[in-house]
Amino acid sequence: MHIDKGAPMSSVLNSRVAVCALAVMGLSAGVANTANAADLGGNCCADLEERIAELEATTARKGNRKVSLEISGHVNEAILFWDDGTESNAGVYTNDNARTRVRFKGDAKINSDLKAGYLIEIGIRSANSKRFTQDDDNGEGATALDLRHSVWYLDSKSMGRVWLGLTGGAAEGVTEVNQAATKDVAKYSDVEDSGLGLFMSVDSNRTTTSWRRLIRGGGDQPGEGRRHNLVRYDTPEIAGFKATASWGEDDVWDAGLHYKGEIGDFKLAAAIAYGETTDASGETGFQCIGNSPTKDADCEQLGGSLSVMHAPTGIYVNFASGYMKDNLIGQDTGFDGGAVEDRHTFYAGEVGIEQKWNALGKTTLYGQYYRNNGGSQDRGFNGAGDIVDSELTAWGGGVIQGIDAAAMHVYLTYRHYEADVTAGANLTQFNVDDLDVVMGGAIIRF
């Protein structure tokens, strides 16, 4: 349409209105034809609003737009076969090396240097790979949820991070540093998760003591920490190093140092931590053994680990060690006899290769060795009295195949366990029947 520049303003406006009206009529006709062609029926806007309302009703939403929300986690289930020399069986279990979980986390920027954040993580077990027995194929705590983390933090680029709530302290994970896929499938330094809830047997006669009770009484390797209610401080990372200190409960404290970096073609990761506890329950922070109705617990521990991987070839080595000294064991009259061992020690290693040999993803081939001196345990063994000392040895290996397109690892692992136990005032020695465990399954992340 041509508009005469010399025409009155009213004529120009009327002409423009006419153009707009024609455009609206054309768009309306097109929408109507599209709606009829799609056979949506009724008013298209009403239909769209209805669909939007339905999506809003079925979509997870944050409470506000200031703090971010990220939901992640994984599912880790496997078939586990075991043979204790007298009996054998198989079942489906949640792999407790990295049990199924869901995680909620997020943060919000306060200024150019400071942000606030949070972490909530819930563990999920359908059946427990570390607590099932010959008589209970699901295990204590099966089909249960457990709160792993519930914590907020303030993070400063220049000053570091402060945590407050339920989470891991400075010693959490220090004996489990691992750059290979085995960290979520078959931990080389934490062997209890692969079938050690099973009862031990002596000369084909079953005892009432689980294999994992030889490892500091509860299965946690010496030197390793536990998650508990605490306040924790992490320094900023400097040249790959980060220091951590934490305190909580009544009373547990630990301090550690972590490192991650590269030297030439080698990727390195390491951690070490020392801690003490007087928590009367003997369970918080890290586990003590000795008990006394008139004294607090009195334990100290040191643990660490190192992981080195040659990036071009994928060949790697992991090593971990730790000790825990329980100062109440020698004073505890609940133990039989006086020849008690107040130290609990372990060392473990893994060698392997992780390389992408096929289009699916990286393949990991590995072998492991573990040895634990369990010290004295306030637990009876085979009618002879309390455990005075013990040794547990494990070795094994396996294969893990990554499937990158599905954020998944498929695995097959094998582990062989041997143990010797000394119990009672007469220091009776028992040669425990060997145990073999095979586990195959997959972990998929979301």
VEXFI-886238 format. One record per residue (C-alpha): residue in one letter; x, y, z; residue number from 1. Coordinates in Angstrom, 2 decimals. Each point is the difference from the previous one (the first is absolute). Layout:
(A,(X,Y,Z),NUM)
...
# end
This chain:
(M,(0.00,0.00,0.00),1)
(H,(1.30,3.45,-0.95),2)
(I,(-0.45,2.89,2.45),3)
(D,(0.16,3.53,-1.34),4)
(K,(2.53,1.97,2.04),5)
(G,(-2.13,3.14,-0.49),6)
(A,(-3.20,-1.56,1.30),7)
(P,(-1.50,1.16,3.32),8)
(M,(1.16,-1.76,3.19),9)
(S,(-3.43,-1.51,0.56),10)
(S,(0.11,-1.64,-3.43),11)
(V,(3.45,-1.44,0.71),12)
(L,(-1.19,-1.45,3.32),13)
(N,(-3.11,-1.46,-1.57),14)
(S,(2.11,-1.60,-2.71),15)
(R,(2.33,-1.57,2.55),16)
(V,(-2.94,-1.28,2.03),17)
(A,(-1.38,-1.57,-3.14),18)
(V,(3.32,-1.78,-0.67),19)
(C,(0.11,-1.33,3.55),20)
(A,(-3.59,-1.20,-0.19),21)
(L,(0.69,-1.89,-3.20),22)
(A,(3.09,-1.63,1.57),23)
(V,(-1.95,-1.10,3.08),24)
(M,(-2.78,-1.44,-2.17),25)
(G,(2.58,-1.95,-2.03),26)
(L,(1.69,-1.42,3.12),27)
(S,(-3.36,-0.94,1.51),28)
(A,(-0.99,-1.85,-3.15),29)
(G,(3.33,-1.88,-0.01),30)
(V,(-0.33,-1.01,3.66),31)
(A,(-3.59,-1.13,-0.57),32)
(N,(1.02,-2.12,-2.97),33)
(T,(2.90,-1.52,1.98),34)
(A,(-2.27,-0.77,2.96),35)
(N,(-2.58,-1.63,-2.28),36)
(A,(2.70,-1.97,-1.83),37)
(A,(1.35,-1.28,3.32),38)
(D,(-3.56,-0.67,1.17),39)
(L,(0.72,1.50,3.41),40)
(G,(-3.63,0.96,0.48),41)
(G,(-1.32,2.97,1.94),42)
(N,(1.96,3.13,0.74),43)
(C,(3.72,-0.48,-0.75),44)
(C,(1.09,2.36,2.78),45)
(A,(-2.08,-1.84,2.57),46)
(D,(1.51,-3.29,-1.15),47)
(L,(3.52,1.46,0.30),48)
(E,(-0.69,1.35,3.48),49)
(E,(-1.32,-3.41,1.04),50)
(R,(3.15,-1.71,-1.24),51)
(I,(2.23,2.52,1.79),52)
(A,(-1.93,-0.52,3.25),53)
(E,(0.43,-3.77,-0.33),54)
(L,(3.77,0.35,-0.49),55)
(E,(0.29,2.31,3.01),56)
(A,(-1.88,-2.48,2.15),57)
(T,(2.34,-2.89,-0.91),58)
(T,(3.35,1.83,-0.01),59)
(A,(2.35,0.23,3.01),60)
(R,(0.49,3.65,0.87),61)
(K,(2.35,1.88,2.29),62)
(G,(-1.33,2.02,2.88),63)
(N,(1.66,3.16,-1.27),64)
(R,(2.11,1.31,-2.87),65)
(K,(2.91,1.17,2.16),66)
(V,(1.46,-3.38,0.93),67)
(S,(0.81,-2.61,-2.66),68)
(L,(-1.18,-3.61,0.20),69)
(E,(1.77,-2.99,-1.54),70)
(I,(-1.31,-3.55,0.38),71)
(S,(2.38,-2.87,-0.66),72)
(G,(0.95,-3.44,1.27),73)
(H,(0.39,-3.59,-1.15),74)
(V,(-1.46,-3.49,0.23),75)
(N,(2.46,-2.83,0.81),76)
(E,(-1.45,-3.52,0.08),77)
(A,(1.72,-3.37,-0.46),78)
(I,(-0.29,-3.77,0.21),79)
(L,(2.29,-1.32,2.75),80)
(F,(1.10,-3.65,0.23),81)
(W,(1.78,-1.32,3.10),82)
(D,(1.57,-3.25,1.19),83)
(D,(1.15,-0.39,3.63),84)
(G,(1.33,-3.54,-0.45),85)
(T,(-3.09,-1.57,1.52),86)
(E,(-2.85,1.82,-1.70),87)
(S,(-0.37,2.06,-3.18),88)
(N,(-2.76,2.22,-1.33),89)
(A,(-0.77,3.09,-2.07),90)
(G,(-2.29,3.01,0.19),91)
(V,(-0.68,3.50,-1.32),92)
(Y,(1.43,2.80,2.15),93)
(T,(0.64,3.72,0.08),94)
(N,(3.77,0.29,-0.44),95)
(D,(1.04,1.83,3.15),96)
(N,(3.38,0.98,-1.46),97)
(A,(-2.03,2.96,-1.29),98)
(R,(-3.59,-0.72,0.89),99)
(T,(-2.94,1.41,-1.95),100)
(R,(-0.65,3.65,0.91),101)
(V,(-1.64,3.27,-0.97),102)
(R,(1.67,3.36,0.50),103)
(F,(-1.35,3.57,0.20),104)
(K,(2.46,2.87,-0.11),105)
(G,(0.20,3.63,-0.99),106)
(D,(1.39,3.42,0.85),107)
(A,(-0.64,3.73,-0.26),108)
(K,(2.44,2.83,-0.63),109)
(I,(0.15,2.57,2.81),110)
(N,(2.69,2.22,-1.53),111)
(S,(3.02,-0.31,-2.28),112)
(D,(1.93,-1.98,2.64),113)
(L,(-2.62,-1.78,2.10),114)
(K,(-2.74,-2.54,-0.66),115)
(A,(-2.25,-2.20,2.15),116)
(G,(-0.93,-3.58,-0.83),117)
(Y,(-1.49,-3.23,1.28),118)
(L,(0.18,-3.79,-0.46),119)
(I,(-2.62,-2.63,0.85),120)
(E,(0.73,-3.63,-0.90),121)
(I,(-2.11,-3.06,0.77),122)
(G,(1.27,-3.57,-0.32),123)
(I,(-2.34,-2.78,-1.14),124)
(R,(0.43,-3.73,0.53),125)
(S,(-2.26,-2.69,-1.46),126)
(A,(2.11,-2.72,1.66),127)
(N,(3.32,0.51,1.76),128)
(S,(3.16,-1.44,-1.60),129)
(K,(2.02,0.49,3.20),130)
(R,(-2.48,-1.17,2.64),131)
(F,(-1.89,-2.97,-1.40),132)
(T,(0.70,-3.38,1.62),133)
(Q,(-0.52,-3.68,-0.74),134)
(D,(-3.27,0.26,1.94),135)
(D,(-1.17,3.44,-1.13),136)
(D,(0.31,0.48,-3.76),137)
(N,(-0.90,3.71,0.17),138)
(G,(2.08,1.06,2.97),139)
(E,(-0.35,2.46,2.86),140)
(G,(-1.16,3.36,-1.26),141)
(A,(-1.26,-1.41,-3.31),142)
(T,(-2.71,1.85,-1.94),143)
(A,(0.92,3.10,1.98),144)
(L,(0.92,3.64,-0.53),145)
(D,(2.96,1.60,1.77),146)
(L,(0.86,3.68,0.20),147)
(R,(3.55,0.44,-1.29),148)
(H,(0.27,3.79,-0.17),149)
(S,(-2.10,2.92,1.27),150)
(V,(2.23,3.06,0.08),151)
(W,(0.32,3.64,-1.04),152)
(Y,(3.18,1.91,-0.72),153)
(L,(1.50,3.43,-0.64),154)
(D,(2.68,0.06,-2.67),155)
(S,(2.52,2.80,-0.55),156)
(K,(2.44,-0.05,-2.90),157)
(S,(2.61,1.69,2.17),158)
(M,(-0.72,-1.50,3.45),159)
(G,(-1.26,-3.54,-0.64),160)
(R,(-3.18,-1.83,0.96),161)
(V,(-1.80,-0.58,3.31),162)
(W,(-2.51,-2.89,0.31),163)
(L,(-2.61,-0.53,2.74),164)
(G,(-2.19,-3.09,0.33),165)
(L,(0.16,-3.73,-0.69),166)
(T,(2.87,-0.82,-2.36),167)
(G,(3.47,-1.54,-0.14),168)
(G,(2.86,1.37,2.10),169)
(A,(3.64,0.45,-0.91),170)
(A,(0.64,-3.76,0.13),171)
(E,(-2.94,-0.99,-2.21),172)
(G,(1.34,-1.78,-3.10),173)
(V,(3.70,0.49,0.82),174)
(T,(0.75,-3.75,-0.27),175)
(E,(-2.01,-0.44,-3.21),176)
(V,(1.62,2.37,-2.52),177)
(N,(-0.45,-1.64,-3.40),178)
(Q,(0.02,1.41,-3.55),179)
(A,(-1.35,-3.18,-1.64),180)
(A,(-3.55,-1.28,-0.45),181)
(T,(0.45,-2.52,2.86),182)
(K,(-0.75,2.78,2.52),183)
(D,(-3.76,-0.53,-0.48),184)
(V,(0.04,-3.75,-0.65),185)
(A,(2.61,-1.78,2.15),186)
(K,(1.97,2.23,2.38),187)
(Y,(3.51,-1.35,0.50),188)
(S,(0.32,1.30,3.58),189)
(D,(-3.59,-0.49,1.25),190)
(V,(-0.73,-3.70,-0.45),191)
(E,(-2.99,-0.35,2.36),192)
(D,(-2.45,1.12,-2.69),193)
(S,(0.46,-3.18,-2.05),194)
(G,(-1.65,-2.77,2.02),195)
(L,(1.66,0.37,3.41),196)
(G,(-3.28,-0.07,1.91),197)
(L,(0.13,-3.79,-0.44),198)
(F,(0.77,-2.05,3.11),199)
(M,(3.43,-1.63,0.23),200)
(S,(0.38,-3.77,0.21),201)
(V,(2.64,-2.07,1.79),202)
(D,(0.51,-3.60,-1.15),203)
(S,(-3.31,0.28,-1.92),204)
(N,(-1.86,1.05,3.17),205)
(R,(-1.58,3.42,-0.22),206)
(T,(0.76,2.59,2.70),207)
(T,(-2.19,2.94,1.01),208)
(T,(2.64,2.57,-0.97),209)
(S,(-0.07,1.81,-3.35),210)
(W,(3.17,0.39,-2.06),211)
(R,(-0.20,3.80,0.14),212)
(R,(0.18,-0.10,3.82),213)
(L,(3.72,-0.75,-0.33),214)
(I,(0.53,3.49,-1.48),215)
(R,(-0.14,2.36,2.98),216)
(G,(-3.18,-1.72,1.14),217)
(G,(-2.26,1.76,-2.50),218)
(G,(1.70,-0.35,-3.37),219)
(D,(1.58,3.46,-0.39),220)
(Q,(3.71,-0.17,-0.77),221)
(P,(2.33,1.66,2.55),222)
(G,(0.81,3.59,-0.91),223)
(E,(-3.30,0.60,-1.78),224)
(G,(-2.60,2.47,1.28),225)
(R,(-3.78,-0.04,0.16),226)
(R,(-2.67,2.54,-0.84),227)
(H,(-1.45,1.73,3.07),228)
(N,(-1.38,3.34,1.23),229)
(L,(2.88,2.45,-0.16),230)
(V,(1.49,3.31,-1.04),231)
(R,(2.73,-0.25,-2.63),232)
(Y,(2.40,2.43,-1.64),233)
(D,(1.71,-0.50,-3.38),234)
(T,(2.77,2.34,-1.10),235)
(P,(0.13,1.32,-3.57),236)
(E,(1.96,-2.25,-2.36),237)
(I,(3.65,1.05,-0.33),238)
(A,(2.17,-1.74,-2.61),239)
(G,(-2.28,-3.04,0.17),240)
(F,(0.03,-0.20,3.82),241)
(K,(-2.98,0.55,2.30),242)
(A,(-0.01,-0.28,3.80),243)
(T,(-3.08,-1.01,2.01),244)
(A,(-0.92,0.02,3.71),245)
(S,(-3.23,-1.02,1.73),246)
(W,(-1.57,-0.36,3.44),247)
(G,(-3.31,-1.39,1.19),248)
(E,(-2.12,-2.13,2.32),249)
(D,(1.51,-0.77,3.44),250)
(D,(2.89,0.36,-0.87),251)
(V,(1.61,-0.87,-3.33),252)
(W,(2.59,2.00,-1.90),253)
(D,(2.22,-0.71,-2.98),254)
(A,(2.22,1.86,-2.43),255)
(G,(1.30,-0.99,-3.39),256)
(L,(1.68,0.94,-3.24),257)
(H,(-1.15,-0.84,-3.54),258)
(Y,(1.85,0.29,-3.30),259)
(K,(-0.99,-0.33,-3.65),260)
(G,(2.17,0.92,-2.96),261)
(E,(2.17,-1.12,-2.91),262)
(I,(3.72,-0.55,-0.38),263)
(G,(0.92,-0.55,-3.63),264)
(D,(-2.11,-2.89,-1.33),265)
(F,(-1.04,-1.10,3.50),266)
(K,(-3.22,0.94,1.79),267)
(L,(0.35,-0.04,3.78),268)
(A,(-2.50,0.09,2.86),269)
(A,(0.74,-0.46,3.71),270)
(A,(-1.42,0.62,3.48),271)
(I,(1.07,-0.37,3.63),272)
(A,(-1.79,0.80,3.29),273)
(Y,(0.49,-0.35,3.75),274)
(G,(-2.82,0.03,2.55),275)
(E,(-0.98,-0.61,3.62),276)
(T,(-3.31,-0.81,1.67),277)
(T,(-1.41,-0.21,3.51),278)
(D,(-3.59,-0.63,-1.08),279)
(A,(-1.51,-2.33,2.58),280)
(S,(-2.03,-1.96,-2.54),281)
(G,(3.19,-1.14,-1.69),282)
(E,(-1.69,0.38,-3.39),283)
(T,(0.10,3.67,-1.00),284)
(G,(2.71,1.42,-2.26),285)
(F,(1.90,-3.28,0.02),286)
(Q,(-0.58,-3.21,1.89),287)
(C,(1.56,-0.80,3.36),288)
(I,(-0.15,-3.50,1.50),289)
(G,(0.64,0.35,3.74),290)
(N,(-2.93,0.75,2.31),291)
(S,(-0.16,1.29,3.56),292)
(P,(-2.96,1.11,2.14),293)
(T,(2.17,2.64,1.67),294)
(K,(2.26,1.25,-2.81),295)
(D,(-0.43,1.66,-3.37),296)
(A,(1.42,-1.69,-3.05),297)
(D,(3.67,0.68,-0.68),298)
(C,(1.13,-0.71,-3.57),299)
(E,(2.36,1.45,-2.56),300)
(Q,(0.56,-0.91,-3.63),301)
(L,(2.02,0.85,-3.10),302)
(G,(-0.80,-1.01,-3.57),303)
(G,(0.88,0.86,-3.55),304)
(S,(0.08,-1.16,-3.61),305)
(L,(1.61,0.73,-3.36),306)
(S,(-1.15,-0.52,-3.59),307)
(V,(2.32,0.37,-3.02),308)
(M,(-1.13,-0.46,-3.60),309)
(H,(2.09,0.21,-3.19),310)
(A,(-2.33,1.93,-2.31),311)
(P,(1.22,-1.26,-3.41),312)
(T,(-0.18,-3.70,0.89),313)
(G,(-2.64,0.02,2.77),314)
(I,(2.22,-2.13,2.26),315)
(Y,(-0.58,0.91,3.65),316)
(V,(0.94,-0.87,3.57),317)
(N,(-1.97,0.63,3.21),318)
(F,(1.31,-0.44,3.55),319)
(A,(-1.59,0.65,3.41),320)
(S,(0.91,-0.58,3.63),321)
(G,(-1.17,1.00,3.46),322)
(Y,(0.04,-0.73,3.70),323)
(M,(-2.27,0.60,2.99),324)
(K,(1.14,-0.19,3.64),325)
(D,(-2.65,-0.57,2.67),326)
(N,(1.37,1.02,3.40),327)
(L,(-2.90,-1.61,1.92),328)
(I,(0.48,-3.53,-1.30),329)
(G,(2.79,-0.83,2.44),330)
(Q,(-2.02,1.47,2.90),331)
(D,(-3.34,-1.60,-0.88),332)
(T,(-0.76,-2.88,2.37),333)
(G,(-2.66,-1.19,-2.44),334)
(F,(2.73,-1.60,-2.12),335)
(D,(1.18,-3.51,0.80),336)
(G,(3.60,-0.25,1.16),337)
(G,(2.69,2.63,-0.09),338)
(A,(1.73,-0.71,-3.32),339)
(V,(-2.18,2.41,-1.95),340)
(E,(1.07,1.91,-3.10),341)
(D,(-0.91,3.69,0.18),342)
(R,(1.01,0.84,-3.61),343)
(H,(-1.96,-0.62,-3.17),344)
(T,(1.92,0.34,-3.27),345)
(F,(-0.48,-0.67,-3.70),346)
(Y,(1.60,0.48,-3.37),347)
(A,(-1.41,-0.57,-3.49),348)
(G,(1.04,0.38,-3.61),349)
(E,(-1.40,-0.15,-3.50),350)
(V,(1.64,-0.11,-3.43),351)
(G,(-1.81,0.20,-3.30),352)
(I,(-0.44,1.53,-3.41),353)
(E,(-2.86,2.20,-1.18),354)
(Q,(-0.07,0.61,-3.74),355)
(K,(-2.53,0.61,-2.77),356)
(W,(0.33,-3.10,-2.16),357)
(N,(-3.51,0.13,-1.47),358)
(A,(-2.64,2.54,-1.03),359)
(L,(-2.13,-0.59,3.13),360)
(G,(2.42,1.62,2.42),361)
(K,(3.01,-0.75,2.18),362)
(T,(0.73,-3.54,1.18),363)
(T,(1.60,-0.56,3.42),364)
(L,(1.97,-3.16,0.86),365)
(Y,(1.34,-0.21,3.56),366)
(G,(1.37,-2.09,2.86),367)
(Q,(-0.19,0.73,3.75),368)
(Y,(1.60,-1.05,3.29),369)
(Y,(-1.12,0.87,3.56),370)
(R,(1.35,-0.93,3.45),371)
(N,(-1.46,1.00,3.37),372)
(N,(1.15,-0.60,3.57),373)
(G,(-3.24,0.37,1.92),374)
(G,(1.37,0.29,3.51),375)
(S,(-2.27,-0.76,2.95),376)
(Q,(-3.77,0.06,-0.35),377)
(D,(-2.56,-0.01,2.79),378)
(R,(-1.80,-2.88,-1.71),379)
(G,(-0.14,-3.68,0.83),380)
(F,(1.26,-2.52,-2.55),381)
(N,(-1.02,-3.65,-0.28),382)
(G,(-0.50,-0.44,3.76),383)
(A,(3.64,0.75,0.84),384)
(G,(-0.52,3.55,1.27),385)
(D,(0.72,3.46,-1.37),386)
(I,(2.13,0.46,-3.10),387)
(V,(3.53,0.88,1.10),388)
(D,(1.58,0.35,-3.43),389)
(S,(-0.80,-0.81,-3.64),390)
(E,(1.34,0.16,-3.52),391)
(L,(-2.08,0.36,-3.15),392)
(T,(1.41,-0.31,-3.50),393)
(A,(-1.84,0.60,-3.28),394)
(W,(1.05,-0.10,-3.64),395)
(G,(-1.87,0.11,-3.29),396)
(G,(-0.58,1.82,-3.24),397)
(G,(-2.51,0.72,-2.72),398)
(V,(-1.03,1.84,-3.13),399)
(I,(-2.10,3.14,-0.42),400)
(Q,(-1.38,1.27,-3.31),401)
(G,(-1.10,3.59,-0.36),402)
(I,(-2.99,0.84,-2.20),403)
(D,(0.38,3.72,-0.60),404)
(A,(-3.27,0.45,-1.90),405)
(A,(-1.95,-1.11,3.11),406)
(A,(2.29,1.40,2.75),407)
(M,(0.36,-3.61,1.12),408)
(H,(2.58,-2.56,1.15),409)
(V,(-0.59,-3.76,-0.27),410)
(Y,(2.24,-2.13,2.24),411)
(L,(1.03,-3.50,1.06),412)
(T,(2.14,-0.35,3.14),413)
(Y,(1.51,-2.84,2.05),414)
(R,(1.41,0.00,3.52),415)
(H,(1.50,-2.73,2.22),416)
(Y,(0.14,0.40,3.81),417)
(E,(2.12,-1.79,2.63),418)
(A,(0.16,0.60,3.76),419)
(D,(1.63,-1.14,3.25),420)
(V,(-1.49,0.83,3.40),421)
(T,(1.43,-0.19,3.54),422)
(A,(-2.60,0.11,2.78),423)
(G,(-0.42,-0.38,3.75),424)
(A,(2.28,-0.04,3.03),425)
(N,(1.59,-3.20,-1.25),426)
(L,(0.89,1.69,-3.31),427)
(T,(-1.75,-2.70,-2.03),428)
(Q,(0.86,0.25,-3.69),429)
(F,(-2.55,-0.65,-2.74),430)
(N,(0.64,-0.48,-3.71),431)
(V,(-3.15,1.35,-1.66),432)
(D,(-1.37,-1.69,-3.13),433)
(D,(0.64,2.02,-3.16),434)
(L,(-2.71,2.07,-1.68),435)
(D,(-0.39,0.73,-3.74),436)
(V,(-2.24,2.74,-1.41),437)
(V,(-0.88,0.80,-3.62),438)
(M,(-2.05,3.09,-0.83),439)
(G,(-1.30,1.15,-3.38),440)
(G,(-2.23,2.96,-0.72),441)
(A,(-0.08,3.60,-1.17),442)
(I,(-0.07,3.56,1.27),443)
(I,(-1.90,2.63,-2.00),444)
(R,(0.19,3.70,0.80),445)
(F,(-2.60,2.69,-0.45),446)
# end
